[in-house]
Amino acid sequence: MADFPTTARVVIIGGGAVGASSLYHLAKAGWTDCVLLEKNELTAGSTWHAAGNIPTFSTSWSIMNMQRYSTELYRRLGAEVDYPMNYNVTGSVRLAHSAERMREFERAAGMGRYQGMDIEMMGVSDFKDRYPFMETHDLAGGLYDPYDGDMDPSQLTQALAKGARDMGAQIFRFTPAIGVRRENGEWIVETDKGEIRAEYVVNAAGYYAQKVGEWFKPYGGRTVPMMVMSHQYLLTDEIPEIAEYTKANGKLPLLRDVDTSYYLRQEKHGLNLGPYERNCKAHWVTPDDPFPEDFSFQLYPDDLERLEWYIEDAMARVPLLGQTGINKVINGPIPYAPDGLPLLGPMPGVPNAFEACVFTFGIAQAGGAGKVLAEWITEGYTEWDMWAVDPRRYTDYTDADYCIQKGMETYGHEYAMHFPRHEWPAGRDKKLSPVHDRVKELGGVMGAYNGWERANWFAKDGDDTSLDATHTWGRSGPWEQRVREECEAVRDHCGVLDLPGFSRFAIYGDGAAEFLRGYCTGALPKIGRMNLIYVADARGRIVTEMSCIRTGEDEFSLITAATAQWHDRDLLVNAAPDGVTIKDITTTRDTLIVTGPKSREILKPLTDADLSTGWLTHQSATCAGKKCHLIRVSFAGELGWEIHAVNDDMPVIYEAIIKAGAKPFGMYALDSLRVEKGYRTWKGDLSSDYTLLEGGLDRFVRLDKPQDFTGKTALQNEMQQGRKKAFVTLLVDADDCDAPYMSTIWHDGQVVGETTSGAWGYRIDASVALGMVRVDLAVPDTKLEVEIYGKRYDAIVQADQPLWDPENERLRA
C-alpha cells in the first residue's frame, strides 16, 4: 500500500473503545503522528457486544476518577467531534439488603461528593419515586447515582475514532499486527501490509492481549495476567408499561441489585438483565476449548440454565420482567485480570511499551483510560495516582492457574463488598516464606501481599478464623483481642514478624553512588549506615520510597515495599547508566522484624553482632549459627532489628528467636504500630497524588545539592510558593470503625482533605488517621471532622511528631 505509514510515534494494537480512546487522547495531546491497527473492523472484540453501561460508582479512588472523567467526556464528545451519539444519562439505583452494604454505599458516596458528583443515599421509601415497577419489602436502602447511564459501544468507538482521524491520527482496519521486534532503540511493528517503525507500542488488544503480549517476551516481557469469562445478558420483548412510562417520564434509571448480583436496564421499551453468577464459566482455558485464531463479532452459545436463580430473583424484584418473553441472549467473552481491574500503564520489564487492555468495564472506563494512557506516554506521569490499574502491580506469581481461579472468583463476586479484614481464598499459597509452615503452626492467619503469604494475626484455639467472621467494616472481630496482645508484646517485651517478599535490589559498579545521588531527592548514607531515599517525578510528586543500605563506596542494597517489586525494578533499570548493575534479589532472602524493649536481651545470646551500635546502622553477623545481616531499624517504632538471611538459613534463626521468648505478631499489629509513629506506607500515604513537601518529607529533600534530580525545579517552586496540602496525624473520636483510605475530612461544612490510612493505636488506645488537609488547617489542636462510612466524627490535628514515643527514645535505646 502506497499510503501505508512506515513510521509513527505510537502504534496502538487493538481497535476497541479503549484503543480508540487512547488514539484520540494522544492526538488531543498534540501527538498526531500515531497509528491504530485493528485486525478486523473497529469494535470486533468485546466492545461490540458490551452492554454499554456507564457507572461512576467505585470504591477505588482512581477507578472512580477514570469513570467520572468518561461520563464528562461522553456528554460533550458527540458535539466535539460532530458524530451522532446515543448517550442516555438515566441515573441508577443500587439496592442494599443490609446495613453493611449501606456502609459501603456511604463510603462511595463520600468519595463521589469529593470528586464533585451529587451521589445520593436513598431510603426504602424513596425507591418507588425513582423506579415505580420495583418491589421493596426486603431492602435496607440504596444509592442513587445521577450520572450513570448507557451508550451504544459502537457509536462511542466510532466517535473517538473520528475525533482522532480529524486531528491527523491514522486508523487501519483489517490490518492485523503479526509481531514486533526491537532495533536501535525503536519498535518495528510487523503487519501483512508492511512494517511500521515506532517510538512506543501499546497493547490494547482486549481478549487477545495475552497473545500480543507474548511478542514482547524477548525484550523483557512476561505472560499477560488475564483470562476470559463468558458474560451473558438477555433482552426482553417490548413491555407496554415501560413504553407508557417512557413516553411520560423518559427512560427508567438503571437498577443494580448488587447483593443478588445483577444489573437490570431499560433497553428500548424492554429490559436488559445481566447477572454475574457464582456458577460462572471461563472460556478458552482447556484443551477441548482452545483459544480461537479469530473470534471477531462472534458469541458463545446461550447457557441460560446457570442464570436461572438470578432471573427468578430479578422477576420477583421487578415483576414486569416475568410478564414478557426473551427476545435475544448475548453471551460473549469479557477479559478479566485477577482483580477485575484493567492493565493500564507501562508494560513490566519492556522499554517504551504500554498496556491498555483486559478491561472488564471497557465502555465505562474507556474515556478515562485514554486520558491516563496518553499522559503516561507523553508526559511520563498521570494526573491521578493510577497504581490500582498499573500492570506492574502483578509480578511472577500470576500463572494460568492463578489467573483462572482469581478471574472466576472476581466475576462471581463482581459486586461483592471488599471488607478491610477479608482475604479472598482463591489463588493462594503462590509464594511462601521459608518459615511458612511454622508460622501457620503458631496460629498465623494468612494474607497475600504481592503473592507472598504473611500472617495478618495469630489465632488461638477456639478463635473464629472463618471467612464469614471477616464480613464487617468494624475493627472488632475475632482478631481484635489477639492484635491488641501482639501490640502489647511489642510494647512491653519482644515480638517477631516474618516478612517475606520485601523487594530487594543490589546496586553496584563504578558510579553507583553518583547515579543514586543524582536520582534521589536527598542524601545517601555513609558506609555502614542506612536511610530512606525518595524518588520524585517532574512535578515533585512521590514516585517511590526505598531503604538504602550502603555496604561500600559504590555498593548498595535497596529495600522497598513487596508490591513495588516490578515498579521499582523498572525505575532503577531504566534510569541506571552503563556500568551500574541493578540486580533483583527479592526471592533469595527472607526478613524477620525482631522488636520491643527486650529485643536486645532476646538476640544477645543468639548472635555475635554488636548490639550496641546506634539506630540506622547495619552489620554482617551470625544468628543461631547462620549468616545474616542485621539492620538497626523498626517499622513498629520500638528498639529492634531487621534480620535478613538467605531462605535456607531462616528456619533455624526464626525457631531460635521464638524459643528465646519473642512473641509472633502479624501485619494487622504492624499497621497499628506504624500508624502511631506516623510512618507512611507506599501507595497509601505515599502516592503520586502528593508532592514530597505535601507529604511532610522535607527532611528527605536536599535542594542545595549540586545534582539536578527529577522534580528539583518543581520542589524549589513549591518551597517558594507554599504547599497546597499538608500531611497530618489526627486523633479521631471514632466509633466501631477506623477511617479507611480516602475518607473525607471536613471543616466548617466543607471538605478540606482526605485520610490516607487509619487504624486503632493499641499503645495509645485511640483511633488514629493519617491524611492530607488544606495547609492552613495543618496546625496542632485544629478541630476537624472525619467522615467514616457516612457519619462524621470529631478529629484533632496532632503535633508534627509521633503519637507514641515522640522523642524516639525507645527506638534509639
Residue pairs with C-beta under 8 A, 6 or more apart in sequence:
1 193
1 194
4 172
4 193
4 194
5 35
5 170
5 196
6 194
6 195
6 196
6 197
7 33
7 196
7 197
7 198
8 33
8 34
8 35
8 170
8 196
8 197
8 198
9 31
9 33
9 34
9 198
9 199
9 200
10 26
10 31
10 33
10 34
10 35
10 198
10 199
10 200
10 201
10 202
10 377
11 34
11 35
11 36
11 37
11 177
11 187
11 189
11 196
11 198
11 200
11 201
11 202
12 19
12 22
12 23
12 34
12 35
12 36
12 37
12 201
12 202
12 204
12 356
13 19
13 37
13 177
13 189
13 201
13 202
13 203
13 204
13 205
13 212
14 36
14 37
14 38
14 45
14 202
14 203
14 204
14 205
14 206
14 208
14 209
14 212
14 356
14 357
15 36
15 37
15 38
15 40
15 41
15 42
15 43
15 44
15 157
15 161
15 171
15 173
16 42
16 43
16 44
16 45
16 46
16 47
16 157
16 204
16 206
16 362
16 366
17 43
17 47
17 50
17 153
17 156
17 157
17 160
17 362
17 363
17 366
18 204
18 206
18 342
18 356
18 357
18 359
18 362
18 365
18 366
18 369
18 370
19 36
19 38
19 202
19 204
19 356
20 36
20 42
20 157
20 158
20 160
20 161
20 164
20 171
20 366
20 370
21 160
21 366
21 367
21 369
21 370
21 371
22 36
22 202
22 204
22 356
22 369
22 370
22 373
22 374
23 34
23 36
23 160
23 161
23 164
23 169
23 171
23 370
24 160
24 161
24 163
24 164
24 167
24 169
24 370
25 370
25 371
25 373
25 374
26 32
26 34
26 164
26 169
26 370
26 373
26 374
26 377
26 378
27 34
27 163
27 164
27 167
27 168
27 169
28 163
28 167
28 374
29 374
29 375
29 378
30 378
31 374
31 377
31 378
32 167
32 168
32 169
33 168
33 169
34 164
34 169
34 170
35 169
35 170
35 171
35 172
35 196
35 198
36 161
36 164
36 169
36 170
36 171
36 172
37 172
37 175
37 176
37 177
37 189
37 191
38 44
38 171
38 172
38 173
38 174
38 175
39 174
39 175
39 176
39 177
39 208
39 294
39 296
40 173
40 174
40 294
40 296
40 297
41 173
41 174
41 296
41 297
42 154
42 157
42 158
42 161
42 171
42 173
43 153
43 154
43 157
43 158
44 296
44 297
45 205
45 206
45 207
45 208
45 295
45 296
45 333
46 206
46 207
46 332
46 333
46 334
46 335
46 359
46 362
47 153
47 154
47 157
47 206
47 362
47 363
48 153
48 154
48 297
49 299
49 330
49 332
50 153
50 362
50 363
51 150
51 233
51 263
51 265
51 272
51 274
51 330
51 363
52 150
52 151
52 152
52 153
52 156
52 363
53 148
53 149
53 150
53 254
53 263
53 265
53 361
53 363
53 364
54 67
54 70
54 71
54 74
54 87
54 148
54 149
54 150
54 151
54 363
54 364
55 67
55 92
55 145
55 148
55 254
55 361
55 364
56 64
56 67
56 68
56 71
56 112
56 117
56 119
56 145
56 147
56 148
57 64
57 67
57 92
57 94
57 108
57 112
57 119
57 143
57 145
57 148
58 64
58 67
58 108
58 111
59 104
59 107
59 108
59 111
59 418
60 341
60 388
61 111
61 384
61 388
61 741
61 742
62 384
62 385
62 386
62 387
62 388
62 389
63 341
63 365
63 388
63 389
64 108
64 111
64 112
64 115
65 115
65 368
65 384
66 365
66 367
66 368
66 369
66 371
66 372
66 384
66 386
66 389
67 361
67 364
67 365
67 368
68 112
68 115
68 116
68 117
68 147
68 368
69 367
69 368
69 371
70 364
70 365
70 366
70 367
70 368
71 89
71 147
71 149
71 367
72 367
73 367
73 368
73 371
74 85
74 87
74 151
74 156
74 367
75 87
75 89
77 83
77 85
77 156
77 159
77 160
77 163
77 367
78 84
78 85
78 87
78 159
80 163
81 159
81 160
81 162
81 163
81 166
82 162
83 155
83 158
83 159
83 162
83 163
84 155
85 151
85 152
85 155
85 156
85 159
86 151
86 152
86 155
87 149
87 150
87 151
87 156
88 149
88 150
88 151
88 251
89 146
89 147
89 148
89 149
90 148
90 149
90 150
90 250
90 251
90 252
90 253
90 254
90 266
91 130
91 144
91 145
91 146
91 147
91 148
91 149
91 253
91 254
92 144
92 145
92 148
92 149
92 253
92 254
92 255
92 256
93 122
93 127
93 130
93 131
93 134
93 142
93 143
93 144
93 253
93 254
93 255
93 256
94 105
94 142
94 143
94 144
94 145
94 256
94 258
95 127
95 139
95 142
95 255
95 256
95 257
95 258
95 259
95 317
96 102
96 104
96 105
96 139
96 140
96 141
96 142
96 143
96 258
96 259
97 138
97 139
97 140
97 259
97 260
98 140
98 259
99 140
100 417
100 419
100 471
100 472
100 473
101 140
101 258
101 259
101 417
102 121
102 140
102 141
102 790
103 473
103 737
103 789
103 790
104 417
104 473
104 789
105 121
105 141
105 142
105 143
106 121
106 789
106 790
106 791
107 740
107 743
107 789
107 790
108 119
108 143
109 119
109 120
109 121
109 143
109 790
110 743
110 744
110 787
110 790
111 742
111 744
112 119
112 145
113 119
113 744
113 751
114 742
114 744
114 751
114 754
117 145
117 146
117 147
118 146
119 143
119 144
119 145
119 146
120 143
120 144
120 146
121 141
121 142
121 143
121 144
121 790
122 130
122 141
122 142
122 143
122 144
123 141
124 136
124 139
124 140
124 141
124 142
126 142
126 144
127 134
127 136
127 139
127 142
128 134
128 136
130 144
130 253
131 252
131 253
131 255
132 245
133 241
133 242
133 245
133 252
133 318
133 319
133 320
134 255
134 317
134 318
135 316
135 317
135 318
135 319
144 253
148 253
148 254
149 254
150 254
150 265
151 363
153 363
156 363
156 366
160 366
160 370
161 171
164 171
165 171
172 191
172 193
175 191
175 192
175 193
176 191
176 192
177 189
177 190
177 191
177 212
178 190
178 191
178 192
179 189
179 190
179 215
180 187
180 188
180 189
180 190
180 201
180 215
180 216
181 187
181 188
181 190
182 188
182 219
182 351
183 197
185 351
186 197
186 198
186 199
187 197
187 198
187 199
187 200
187 201
187 352
187 353
188 195
188 196
188 197
188 198
189 195
189 196
189 198
189 201
199 352
200 352
200 353
200 354
200 377
201 352
201 353
201 354
202 353
202 354
202 355
202 356
202 373
202 377
203 209
203 212
203 213
203 216
203 224
203 347
203 353
203 354
203 355
203 356
203 357
204 355
204 356
204 357
205 211
205 212
205 357
206 335
206 357
206 358
206 359
206 362
207 226
207 228
207 295
207 333
207 334
207 335
209 224
209 226
209 335
209 343
209 355
209 357
209 358
210 223
210 224
210 226
211 291
212 224
213 221
213 222
213 223
213 224
213 347
213 355
214 221
214 223
215 221
216 347
216 350
216 353
217 223
219 349
219 350
219 351
219 353
220 348
220 349
220 350
220 351
221 347
221 348
221 349
221 350
221 353
222 348
222 349
222 396
223 398
223 400
224 343
224 355
224 357
224 358
225 337
225 338
225 343
225 394
225 398
225 402
225 403
226 335
226 336
226 337
226 343
226 357
226 358
226 403
226 407
227 282
227 285
227 335
227 336
227 400
227 403
227 404
227 407
227 408
228 282
228 283
228 284
228 285
228 333
228 334
228 335
228 336
228 407
229 280
229 281
229 282
229 283
229 333
229 334
229 335
229 336
229 407
229 408
229 411
230 280
230 281
230 282
230 283
230 300
230 303
230 331
230 332
230 333
230 334
231 274
231 276
231 331
231 332
231 333
231 334
231 411
232 274
232 275
232 302
232 303
232 304
232 307
232 329
232 330
232 331
233 272
233 273
233 274
233 275
233 329
233 330
234 272
234 273
234 274
234 304
234 307
234 311
234 326
234 328
234 329
234 330
235 267
235 270
235 271
235 272
235 326
235 327
235 328
235 329
235 330
236 267
236 270
236 271
236 272
236 273
236 321
236 324
236 325
236 326
236 327
237 270
237 324
237 325
237 326
237 327
238 268
238 269
238 270
238 324
239 269
239 270
239 271
239 320
239 323
239 324
240 269
241 320
242 252
242 266
242 269
242 270
242 271
242 320
243 269
245 252
246 252
246 266
246 269
251 266
252 266
254 263
254 264
254 265
254 266
255 263
255 264
255 265
255 317
255 318
256 262
256 263
256 264
256 415
257 264
257 313
257 314
257 317
258 415
259 415
260 310
260 313
260 314
260 317
261 275
261 276
261 277
261 278
261 310
261 412
261 413
261 414
261 415
262 273
262 274
262 275
262 276
262 310
262 313
262 314
263 272
263 273
263 274
264 271
264 272
264 273
264 274
264 314
264 317
264 318
264 321
265 271
265 272
265 274
266 272
270 324
270 327
271 318
271 320
271 321
271 324
273 310
273 311
273 314
273 321
275 307
275 310
275 311
275 314
276 411
276 412
276 413
276 414
276 415
277 306
277 307
277 309
277 310
277 412
278 412
278 413
279 306
279 412
280 306
280 408
280 411
280 412
281 303
281 306
282 404
282 407
282 408
283 289
283 300
283 333
284 290
284 291
284 292
284 333
285 400
285 404
292 298
295 333
299 330
299 331
299 332
300 331
300 332
300 333
301 331
302 329
302 331
303 331
304 311
304 329
311 321
314 321
315 321
315 322
334 360
335 357
335 358
335 359
335 360
336 358
336 360
336 407
336 410
336 411
337 343
337 358
337 360
337 394
337 403
337 407
338 394
338 398
338 402
338 403
338 406
338 407
338 410
338 427
339 406
339 410
340 360
340 407
340 410
340 411
340 414
341 360
341 388
341 389
342 356
342 357
342 358
342 359
342 360
342 362
342 365
342 369
342 389
343 355
343 356
343 357
343 358
343 389
343 391
344 355
344 356
344 369
344 372
344 373
344 386
344 389
344 390
344 391
345 354
345 355
345 372
345 373
345 376
345 386
345 389
345 390
345 391
345 392
346 353
346 354
346 355
346 376
346 390
346 391
346 392
346 570
347 353
347 354
347 355
347 391
348 391
348 392
348 394
348 395
348 566
348 570
349 566
349 569
349 570
351 574
354 373
354 376
354 377
355 391
356 369
356 370
356 373
359 365
359 366
359 369
362 369
371 383
372 382
372 383
372 384
372 386
372 389
375 381
375 382
375 383
376 382
379 538
380 537
380 538
381 537
381 538
381 539
381 541
381 688
382 688
384 689
385 683
385 687
385 688
385 689
387 393
387 683
387 687
390 567
392 566
392 567
392 570
393 563
393 567
394 566
395 450
395 451
395 565
395 566
396 451
397 430
397 431
397 450
397 451
398 451
399 430
401 427
402 427
402 430
405 426
405 427
406 424
406 426
406 427
408 426
409 424
409 425
409 426
409 427
413 424
417 471
419 470
419 471
419 472
419 473
420 473
420 740
421 456
421 470
421 472
421 477
421 479
421 668
422 467
422 470
422 471
423 446
423 447
423 448
423 456
423 467
423 470
425 467
428 446
428 448
428 453
429 453
430 448
430 451
431 450
431 451
431 452
431 453
431 500
431 501
431 587
432 452
432 453
432 500
433 439
433 452
433 453
433 454
433 498
433 500
433 501
433 590
433 650
434 500
434 590
434 647
434 648
434 650
434 651
435 498
435 590
435 650
435 651
435 654
435 655
436 453
436 500
438 651
438 654
438 655
438 658
439 446
439 455
439 498
439 664
440 446
442 458
442 658
442 664
443 458
443 459
443 460
443 463
443 664
444 455
444 456
444 457
444 458
444 459
444 664
444 666
445 455
445 456
445 457
445 458
445 459
445 465
445 479
445 666
446 453
446 454
446 455
446 456
447 453
447 454
447 455
447 456
447 667
448 454
449 501
449 562
449 563
449 667
450 501
450 562
450 563
450 565
451 501
452 500
452 501
452 562
453 500
454 498
454 499
454 500
454 501
454 666
454 667
455 497
455 498
455 664
455 666
455 667
456 479
456 666
456 667
456 668
457 479
457 482
457 483
457 486
457 666
457 667
457 668
457 669
458 482
458 486
458 664
458 665
458 666
459 465
459 478
459 479
459 482
460 482
463 478
463 479
463 482
464 478
465 478
469 477
469 478
470 477
473 737
473 740
473 789
474 736
474 737
475 736
475 737
475 738
475 760
476 736
479 668
483 666
483 668
483 669
483 672
483 762
484 762
485 663
486 495
486 663
486 664
486 665
486 666
486 668
486 669
487 665
487 669
487 672
487 673
487 762
487 763
488 762
488 763
489 495
489 596
489 663
489 665
490 595
490 596
490 636
490 638
490 663
490 665
490 669
490 673
491 596
491 597
491 638
491 762
491 763
492 596
492 597
493 596
493 597
493 598
493 661
493 662
493 663
494 594
494 595
494 596
494 597
494 598
494 599
494 601
494 602
494 661
494 662
494 663
495 593
495 594
495 595
495 596
495 636
495 662
495 663
495 664
495 665
495 669
496 592
496 593
496 594
496 654
496 657
496 658
496 662
496 663
496 664
496 665
497 592
497 593
497 595
497 664
497 665
497 666
497 667
497 669
497 670
498 590
498 591
498 592
498 654
498 664
499 590
499 591
499 592
499 593
500 590
500 591
501 562
501 565
501 586
502 559
502 560
502 561
502 562
502 586
502 589
502 591
503 559
503 560
503 561
503 562
503 564
503 565
503 568
503 569
503 584
503 586
504 557
504 558
504 559
504 584
504 585
504 586
504 588
504 589
505 557
505 558
505 560
505 568
505 569
505 572
505 582
505 583
505 584
505 585
506 555
506 556
506 557
506 581
506 582
506 583
506 585
507 515
507 516
507 555
507 556
507 557
507 558
507 572
507 576
507 580
507 581
507 582
507 583
508 552
508 554
508 555
508 556
508 580
508 581
508 583
509 554
509 579
509 580
509 581
510 554
510 579
510 580
511 554
511 577
511 579
511 580
512 554
512 555
512 556
512 580
512 581
513 524
513 553
513 554
513 556
515 575
515 576
515 577
515 580
516 524
516 533
516 548
516 556
517 523
517 524
517 705
517 707
518 707
518 708
518 709
519 535
519 575
519 709
519 710
520 533
520 534
520 535
520 546
520 548
520 709
521 533
521 534
521 535
521 536
521 692
521 700
521 701
521 702
521 709
521 711
521 712
521 715
522 531
522 533
522 534
522 699
522 700
522 701
522 702
523 531
523 702
523 705
524 531
524 533
524 548
524 550
524 556
525 531
525 548
525 549
525 550
525 616
526 550
527 550
527 551
527 552
527 553
528 550
528 617
528 618
528 619
529 550
529 616
529 617
529 618
530 547
530 548
530 549
530 550
530 616
530 617
530 618
530 631
530 633
531 547
531 548
531 616
532 545
532 546
532 547
532 548
532 700
533 545
533 546
533 548
533 558
533 700
534 542
534 543
534 544
534 545
534 546
534 692
534 697
534 700
534 701
535 543
535 544
535 546
535 571
535 710
536 542
536 543
536 691
536 692
536 709
536 710
536 711
536 714
536 715
537 543
537 688
537 710
537 711
538 710
538 711
538 714
539 691
539 711
539 714
540 691
540 692
540 693
540 711
540 712
540 714
540 715
540 718
541 688
541 689
541 690
541 691
541 692
541 711
542 686
542 687
542 688
542 690
542 691
542 692
542 695
542 697
543 571
543 688
544 560
544 564
544 567
544 568
544 571
544 682
544 686
545 560
545 561
545 680
545 682
545 686
546 558
546 559
546 560
546 568
547 558
547 559
547 560
547 631
547 633
548 556
548 557
548 558
549 556
549 557
549 558
549 559
549 618
549 631
550 556
551 557
551 618
558 568
558 572
560 568
560 682
561 681
561 682
561 683
563 682
563 683
564 682
564 683
565 584
565 586
569 582
569 584
572 582
573 582
576 582
588 646
588 647
589 644
589 645
589 646
589 647
590 644
590 645
590 646
590 647
590 650
591 642
591 643
591 644
592 642
592 643
592 650
592 653
592 654
592 657
593 634
593 635
593 636
593 640
593 641
593 642
593 670
594 602
594 603
594 640
594 641
594 642
594 643
594 657
594 662
595 634
595 636
595 638
595 639
595 640
595 641
596 636
596 638
596 639
596 640
596 662
597 638
597 639
597 810
597 813
598 661
599 638
599 639
599 640
599 641
599 662
600 611
600 639
602 657
602 660
602 661
602 662
603 609
603 611
603 623
603 641
603 657
603 660
604 611
605 660
606 623
606 624
606 653
606 656
606 657
606 660
607 621
607 622
607 623
607 624
607 628
607 630
608 621
608 622
609 619
609 621
609 622
609 623
609 630
610 619
611 641
613 619
613 632
614 632
614 812
615 632
615 633
615 808
615 811
615 812
616 632
616 633
617 631
617 632
618 629
618 630
618 631
618 632
619 629
619 630
620 627
620 628
620 629
620 630
621 627
621 628
621 629
621 630
622 628
623 630
623 643
623 645
623 653
623 656
623 657
624 652
624 653
624 655
624 656
624 657
625 652
626 645
626 649
626 650
626 652
626 653
627 645
627 646
627 649
628 643
628 644
628 645
628 649
628 653
629 643
629 644
629 645
630 641
630 642
630 643
630 644
631 641
631 642
631 644
632 640
632 641
633 640
633 641
633 642
634 640
634 641
634 642
634 811
635 670
635 673
635 674
635 679
636 670
636 673
636 674
636 677
637 673
637 674
637 676
637 677
637 679
637 802
637 804
637 805
637 808
637 810
637 811
638 673
638 805
638 810
638 811
639 810
639 811
639 812
639 813
643 653
645 653
658 664
669 762
671 757
671 759
672 759
672 760
672 761
672 762
673 763
673 804
674 681
675 757
675 758
675 759
675 761
675 768
675 770
676 761
676 763
676 764
676 768
676 802
676 803
676 804
677 802
677 803
677 804
677 805
678 729
678 770
678 801
678 802
678 803
680 686
680 695
680 756
680 770
681 757
684 741
684 756
684 757
685 695
685 727
685 756
685 757
685 770
686 695
687 756
690 725
690 727
690 772
691 714
691 715
691 718
691 723
692 698
692 700
692 701
692 711
692 715
693 701
693 715
693 718
693 719
693 723
694 723
694 724
694 725
694 726
694 727
694 772
695 727
696 726
696 727
696 800
701 715
703 712
703 715
703 716
703 719
722 775
723 775
724 774
724 775
725 753
725 772
725 773
725 774
725 775
726 772
726 773
726 774
726 775
726 778
727 770
727 771
727 772
727 778
728 753
728 770
728 771
728 772
728 773
728 777
728 778
728 797
728 798
729 768
729 769
729 770
729 797
729 798
729 800
729 803
730 745
730 755
730 768
730 769
730 770
730 771
730 784
730 786
730 795
730 796
730 797
730 798
731 766
731 767
731 768
731 795
731 796
731 798
731 803
732 738
732 739
732 758
732 766
732 767
732 768
732 769
732 786
732 788
732 793
732 794
732 795
733 767
733 793
733 794
733 795
734 767
734 786
734 788
734 793
735 788
735 791
735 793
737 788
737 789
738 758
738 759
738 760
738 767
738 768
738 769
738 788
739 755
739 757
739 758
739 767
739 769
739 771
739 786
739 788
740 755
740 758
740 788
740 789
741 755
741 756
741 757
741 758
742 754
742 755
742 756
743 754
743 755
743 758
743 769
743 771
743 786
743 787
743 788
744 751
744 753
744 754
744 786
744 787
745 751
745 752
745 753
745 754
745 755
745 771
745 773
745 784
745 785
745 786
745 787
745 795
746 752
746 784
746 785
746 786
746 787
746 792
747 773
747 774
747 777
747 782
747 783
747 784
747 785
752 773
752 774
752 777
752 784
753 771
753 772
753 773
753 774
753 777
753 784
754 771
754 772
755 769
755 770
755 771
755 786
756 770
756 771
756 772
757 769
757 770
758 767
758 768
758 769
758 770
758 786
759 767
759 768
760 766
760 767
760 768
761 767
761 768
761 803
761 804
763 804
764 803
764 804
766 803
768 803
769 786
769 795
771 786
773 784
773 797
777 784
777 797
778 797
779 797
780 797
780 798
780 799
780 800
781 796
781 797
782 796
782 797
783 794
783 795
783 796
784 794
784 795
784 796
784 797
785 792
785 793
785 794
785 795
786 792
786 793
786 795
787 793
799 806
801 807
802 808
805 811
